[in-house]
Amino acid sequence: MKVKAFQMASGESYSILLGEDGMPLPYQNLFVTLHYRNQSKASNTCYRVFEHLCFLEEICQFEKIDLIERCKIGDFLTKKEFESIKKHSRFKVTSFREMVARHESSNVVSIKKKKLETARANIVVNLEGDISPHTTYNRLTVFAQFIGWLEEELFPSKDSTAEFELKNIRGDKFGTSDEALDWDDWKSLEPIQKIRVLDVVHPDSSENPWKSESLRYRNQLIVNMFFAIGCRLGELLKIRVKTDTNKADIRKRDKDGRYYVMLRSKTDYRDKRKRRPEGKTVGRVVPMDRRLADMYENYLIHHRPNATGSEHIEYLFVTHNHKVQTNAALSMAQVQKVFREISEVVGFRVHPHAARHTWNDEFSAHADKRIADCKTTEAKSEANRQKLMGWSEDSSSAKRYSKRHDDKRTMDVALDLQEEQSTTINSIVQQRDEDIWTGD
């Protein structure tokens, strides 16, 4: 099974789920069309749902569950089977497949020994899983909606409780309060890690992983923009340059010479990229400081023109392949490859969304200082965060980032208090100075 992305004649991007024989899977494709595409969900969201459904099919195959046939005869899934689906949903697809391979290998051995259960017991599984609670929650939401819809469509004479049952056991979207304290799972970078990344992507760095000068300056601008404005990957790749049909999205104000970037949420139906970048949040205007503006001007004037055919591409970031007759707008997969190459050099995982988390950490620390100096209030700071991130007023995302910062600050205060007390205790306890004990 595989997900195939394509563009319709109208310019709309969409995807389709194909079976092992290369034919579209009818129920999965109908479900996503009705519940996502026809509800105006982003094409990337539809693609992700197809990936979840593809994984669900792999889980069902492993658990010997013929989902379609079971629904047709009204033999709906049991609570035990839902628990098994939930257990597997906590893992990366690659981890799950490795587990399946180990299981199949163990079965081969166990047939000779006639000890199938012993073979099963030899498979070591990390019960906690290896993905975030947020990803598990999203997967199980799709699983629940699809199985519930399937049961109702294929056997309407029997009441379906699948969606309720599976949603009921999926857990919290952002983990339990204890899990929320695992800051290493937050994906933001520490200040020293950020500086390390920015140092590596500097065009003059001896560790810079790209040979082409144009690539070095392009990738430097990409990474610095992610850290500076906290935008999403889709938003960054939608930034346009000036053409006959549109104005540039990065502009300079005549009044004060300050630069700003327009991050657009509207879908570009003329965009021919296979997986069209889209903005999931509200469109907005974000300022750019002088350092960032200089990087932009340098790439735009001195390096972008080196890409053959770039004058016909309306998007800022383009490929720089000298072996082709014409280059193209940079894709999301190509940006993700850039970050994988950075990760290999620095020795820790770096990805575009980590920069968005890092931006929020830095915003929280900056807001604390301004609040302490009576330059703003907590309410105004959170309103500013919502606007700069493109969140609607009723979004819970800003509160989640703020809470995380508050939790970390609280733990830092508690640790400082313990260390201060420990210093005092260590200076007294077990010190057999008679003056201490007698008070003389």
NULO-740639 format. One record per residue: x, y, z of N, C-alpha, C in turn. Coordinates in steps of 0.05 Angstrom, whole numbers, plus 5000, padded with zeros to 4 digits. Example, Ala and Ser with C-alpha at 12.3 -4.5 7.8 and 13.67 -1.06 7.14 Angstrom:
526448865156524649105156526449345156;525749555142527349795143525850015157;
This chain:
501749765000500050005000501750255000;500850454986502350704986500450944980;501251174990499751424985500951564962;499351634942500351774918499052054917;500752254916499852534914499652614885;497752784878497352874850495953144850;495753264827494353514823492053474804;489753584811487453564793487753784771;486053764751486153954729485554234739;484054254761483354524772485654644787;487754494791490054594807490054494835;487854374844487654274871489454034876;490954044898492653814906491053614922;491553364917490153154932491852904932;490852694945492352444947490352214944;491451974940489851734938491351504950;489951324962491251084975490950854956;493150734948493250504930493850244945;492650024936493149774948495649644936;496249404945498649254935498549214905;496149194893495849154865495849414849;496249634862496349894849493650024844;491549894853488849994850487950154875;486250364871485350524894483750354913;484150394939482550254959479950414963;477650294957475150444955474250574982;474250415003473150525028474850745041;477450695041479250905052479051165037;479051145010479051384993476351524996;474151374997471551505001471351645027;472351515048472251635075473751905076;476251905066477752155067476452375050;475352295027474052495009471652615023;470052455036467652555049468252715075;470052615091470452735117472752925119;474452945099476653135100476753315076;476953205052477153365028474653535024;472253415028469753565024469153745047;470653725069470453905092472554125091;473754155067475754365061478254345078;479054095086481554065100483854085081;486154175091488554215074489353955061;490553965037491353725023493453575039;495153715053497153585070495953425093;493653535103492153395124491053135113;489953155089488852915075491052705071;493352795063495652615058496352475084;496352625106497052505132494952305141;492452365136490252175143490551915127;491251935102491751695086494051535098;496151665107498451525119497451375145;495751505160494751375184493051125177;491451155156489750925148491450695136;493650765123495450565113496750415136;497450555158498550435182496550255196;494050355197491850195208491549925194;491849925168491649675153493949485160;496249595164498549425172498149305199;496949465217496349365244494349135243;492249175227490148975224491148725212;492948745192494148505180495748355201;497248495218498848365238497048225259;494848355266493048245286490948045274;491247995248489447815234486547915235;486248175231483548295231482848375202;480848245191479948325164477648525168;478548785170476648995178474249015160;474649005134472349045115470348815118;471348565117469548335119468148325146;469548395168468348395194466048585195;466348815183464249025183461848935166;462448795144460348715126458448515139;459448345157457748145170456948225198;457648465206456748565232458348455255;460748335250462448235271464348465279;463248655294464848895300467148835319;469149005319471448975335470848985365;472348835380471948825409473749015424;473249055449474949235465477849135466;478148875467480848765468482348825442;480948815420482248885394482849185392;481149345404481649635404484149695421;484549545443486849585460489449505445;489249295428491549215412492249425392;490149535379490649755360491949995373;490950065397492150285411495050235418;495649985427498449915434500349955410;499549865387501249895363501350185353;499350335358499250615348501250795361;502450705383504450865398507150865385;507550705364510250665353510550795326;512950865320513650945293513050715274;512450785249511850575230514250385226;516650505226519050335222519450155246;518950245270519150085294517149855294;514749915285512649715284513449495264;514449575241515249385220517549215229;519349325245521649165256520548965275;518549045291517348855310515948625295;514548695273513148495257515148295245;517348405236519448235224520648045245;521148145269522147975291520147765298;517647835298515547645305515347425284;515547495258515447295237517847115238;520147235245522647065247522346875271;521246975293520846805316518946575311;516846635295514946425288516146205272;518146275255519446065239520945875258;522245985278523745825297521845665314;519645795322517845665341516345435329;515945425302514645195289516244945293;518844975292520644745296520444645325;520244835343520144765372517344715382;515344785365512544765373511944925398;513245165399512745335422512145615412;509845655401509045915389509046135411;507846065434507646275455510346355466;512246165467514946235476516246425456;515746385430516746565410515646845413;513046855419511847115423513047255447;513547105468514647225493517447325489;518847225469521647315465521747585451;519547685441519547945428519348165449;521448325450521548545470520348795458;518348905471516949145461517049355482;517749595474517649825492514749905495;513549845518510649885522509950185521;511850355526511250645526511150765498;512050615478512050715451514350905446;514650995421516851165414515951415398;513451495400512451745388511051905410;510552155404509252325424506352255428;505252315452502352275457500652425436;501552655427500052805407499752655381;501852515371501652365347499852125351;500151985374498351755380495451845380;494952065393492252175395491052225367;492652345350491652405323491152145307;492951955309492551695295489951565304;489651545331487251405341484651545335;484851815332482451965324481651885296;483551865278482951775250481951495250;483351315265482551035266479651015276;478951165297476251155309474151245289;474751465276472751575256472351385233;474551265223474351095200472950835207;473750705229472450445236469450485242;468850705257466050765263464450815238;465550965219464151015194463850765178;465850595178465850345163463650155174;463450135200461449965212458650065205;458250325207455550435201454850405172;456750435154456250415125455750125116;457249935126457149665117455149485132;454449565156452449405171450749605187;449049755173447549965187445349865206;444649615204442549505222443549465251;446049495255447249455282448549705291;447949785316449150035326452150005330;453650195320456550195322457450365346;459250255362460350405384463350445380;464350365357467250365352468550645357;467350845345468551115348468651195377;466551145392466451215420468551055436;468550795431470450615446473350695442;474050735417476850785411477751065420;475951265417476651525426476751535457;475251365470475151355499477751255511;479351095496481850975506484351105494;483951315478486351415464488151585481;487251665505488951825523488852125517;490552265532490552565530492152645505;491252865493492552955468495453025472;496053135495498853225500500153075523;499052835528500252665549499152745577;499952585597499152645624500752875635;500052965658501553185670504453105675;504852845682507652745687509152745661;507852665639509252655613509952935604;508253125612508753405603511253515615;512253395637514753485649517253385635;516853205616519153095602519953295580;521553495588522153715571523853635547;525353415549526953325527525253235503;522653175508520953085487519553325473;520253565482518853805472519753885444;522153795437523153835410524454115405;524354295425525754545421528754505426;530354695417533254675420534154855443;536154755457537454925477538955145463;539455375477540855595465543555515452;545055345466547655265455547355095430;545054945428544554785404543754965381;542155165386541455355365543855495354;545655585371548055725362549755535345;549855285354551455085339550355045311;547755035308546455005282547055245265;546655485276547155725260550055755252;551855655269554655665262555355475239;554155245239554655045218553555145191;551255275191550055355166551155625156;552955745171554155995161555755925135;555556075114556956015089559955975092;561156105111564056085114564955865133;563055705144563755495163565155265148;567255165161568654935150567054685152;564954685169563254455172560654465155;560354685140558054715124557854475104;555554325104555454085088554954115058;554654365048554054405020556354535005;556954434982559254524966558554784951;556154794940555355024924555055274941;556155494932555955744947553055834948;551555804926548755884926547155724945;547655464947546255294966546855384995;549355455000550055545027548555785035;548355985017546856225025543856185026;542856015008539955955009539255815035;540755615042540155455066540555615092;542555795091542955975114540456145119;539356255097537056425099534656255110;534256015099532055845108532155795138;534455705147534755635176534355875193;535556095186535356345202532456445202;531056425180528256515180526556345198;526956085198525455915216525855995245;528356035253528956115281527956395288;528156575268527456855274524556915275;522956785258520056855257518256625266;519356395271517756175281515556075263;515956095237513856015218513855715213;511755625201511555345193512955305166;513555045161514854985136513255065111;510655005112508955075089508755375085;508855525107508755815104511255925091;513555815099516055915089516255865059;515355635050515655565021513555695004;511655835016509655985001510556274996;512756365009513656635006514356694976;513256904965513656954936515557194932;516757204908518257434899516457584880;517357824873515857994855515857874826;513457854815513257764787511157944773;510557874748508558034734505757994745;505257774760502657714770502257764799;504357814814504057864843506358024854;505858154877507958304891509558114908;511958204916513658044934512358034962;512657804975511557775002513457895023;515957935016517858065034518158355023;517458545039517458825029518859005049;519559245038520959445054519159695056;518759785080517060025084518560275077;517460445061518760705053519060885077;517160875096517261065119519661025136;520360785143522560745162524660535152;524260425128526160245117526159965130;524159905146524059655159522859445141;523859195143522858975127520758815142;518958695127516958515139516258305118;515258075128514457855110511557795115;510157755093507357685094507157375092;506157255113505756965113502856915106;502456795083499656765073498456495079;495856495085494456245090492856155066;492356325047490756255023492256055006;490755854996491855644979492655754952;495055694942495955774915495355544896;493055564882492355354864494055334839;495655544834497455534811500155394818;500455344844502955204853502954924842;504954844827505054584814506654374830;507554444854509054254870507354014877;508453774877506953534881505553534908;506953604929505653644955505753944960;503554074953503454374954503754464983;505654644989505854765016503354925022;502454895047500055045055500455155083;499055375089499155485116496755385132;497355275156495255165172494155375191;495555595194494655805213493856055198;493056255213492056505201494256665188;493656785165495656955152496357185169;498857285167499757505184502157645173;502857875184505258025176507258015200;509757935194511757905214514258075207;515358225225517758395219520258225216;522158345201524858225198526858425206;528858345222530858535231532958565209;534858745213536858815193538558585184;539358415204541058185198539657995179;537057935185535557755168534957875141;534358135140533858275115536358275097;538658305109541158295093541558015080;540957805095541157535084539257495061;536857605064534857585043535757725018;536657975021537458134998539857994984;541657895000544057764988543357524972;541557354983540757114968539157194943;537257374946535557454924537057574901;539057744907540457894886542857744875;544357614892546957494884546957194879;545057044890545156754889542756624876;540356724881537956604869538156614838;539056834826539256844797541056634785;542856514801544656304790543156044784;540656014794539055774788537655814761;538355654741537155684715534155664716;532855864704529955874703528655994727;530256094746529156214771527456464765;528056594743526456834737523556774730;522956524725520256444719518856314743;520156304766519056174790518156394809;515756384818514656604835515356574864;516456344872517056304900519956354906;520456454930523156544938525256324937;524656104949526655884951526355694928;528655654914528655484890530855274892;530655074875532854884873535255004858;537654904863540055004850541454764837;540154644818541254414804542354494776;544954494773546154594748545954384726;544954144733544753924713542053924698;540254094706537654104693537354364677;535554354657535054594640533654814655;531954734674530554934690530154834718;530455004737529954924765527054954773;526454904798523754914807523555024835;521155084844520755174872521554944891;522755014913523654824932521354674944;521554414948519454254959519854214989;517754125003517954065031519953845037;519953635020521753415024524653505021;525153695003527953795000528853965024;527054115036527754265060528254065083;526653865085527053665106529753525103;530553485078533153365072535353555082;535053815078537054005087537453975117;535253945132535453925161536653655169;536153445154537453185160540453215157;541353355136544153395131545453565154;543953755164544953915187545253735211;543253565216543153385239545653205239;546453105215548752935213551253075222;551453335217553853485224553953545254;551653645265551653735292551353515313;550353285304550153055322547653035338;545653205333543053175346540953245325;538453165331536353195311535453485309;535353585285534353855280532253835258;530053965261527953965241526454235241;525054305220523854565218522054635241;520354445251518454525271519854565299;522254455302523654505327524354795330;524754935307525255225308522855375318;520455275310517955405320517655375350;518355135360518255095389520355265403;522755285391524955445402524155735403;522855835382521956115381520056165405;518255985410516356025432517756025459;519755855463521355865487522656135491;523856235470525156495471523156725476;520856705463518756905467517856905496;517556675508516656655536518656795555;521256735550523356855567523357155563;523157245538523057535533520657665545;518357535544515957645556516157675586;517457475599517857485628519457735636;521557805620523158045626521458295622;519958305601518358545596516158585618;514958355626512958375648514258465674;516658365680518058445704518758735704;519358845680520059125677517559305674;515259185677512659335675512259455647;513359325626513059425599510659305585;509559095596507258955585505958795607;503758655599502358475618502358195607;501658005623501657725614499557685592;497257815596495057795576495957905549;497258135549498158255524500358085511;502057975527504257805516503057565502;501057435515499857195502498357275477;497157515477495757605453497757655430;500057755437502157795417503157525406;503457335424504357075415502356955395;499756975402497756865384497856985357;498157255356498257395331500757325314;503057315327505557255313505656965303;504356785317504256505309502056435290;500156625288497956575269495656415281;495456405308493356255321490856415325;488556295323486056435328485756485358;483956655366483656735394482756495411;481356305400480356085416482255845415;484655885402486555665401487855615428;488355355434489655285459492655265457;493655305432496555265428498255465444;497355715445498955915460498955845490;496755745501496555675529498455445535;498655255516500455025520503355105521;504155285503506955385504507455535529;505555695537505855855561506055685586;504455475587504455295610507155145612;508155065589510654925589512855095600;512855355592514855535603514555575633;512055605642511455635670512355395686;511855155676512754905689515754895692;517154965671520054955672521155165691;519955405691520855615709520355525738;518055405743517455315770519455105780;520154915762522054705769524854825774;525555025758528155165762528255295790;526055425797525955555823526255355846;524755125843524954915863527754795865;529054765842531754655842533654855855;533355115849535155315862534755315892;532255285901531755275930533055035943;532854795930534054555941537054585942;538254695921541154725921542154915942;540555125947541255325968541055185995;538955035999538654896025540854676028;541554546006543654336008546354456016;546854696006549354826013549454876043;547254976054547055026083547254766099;545854556090545754296104548554176104;549954186080552554066078554654206096;554154456102555954606118555554546148;553354406155552754366183552654066190;551053906174550653626181553353476180;553753316201556153156204558653316209;558353576214560653736222560853736253;562853606263562953556292564353786308;563754016300564854246314563254296339;564454286363562954306388561454576390;562554786377561255036378558455026365;558154856344555654836331553554706349;554454496363552554326378551854456406;553854596417553354716444552254996443;552655126420551755396418553655596430;555955496440557955686453559355846432;
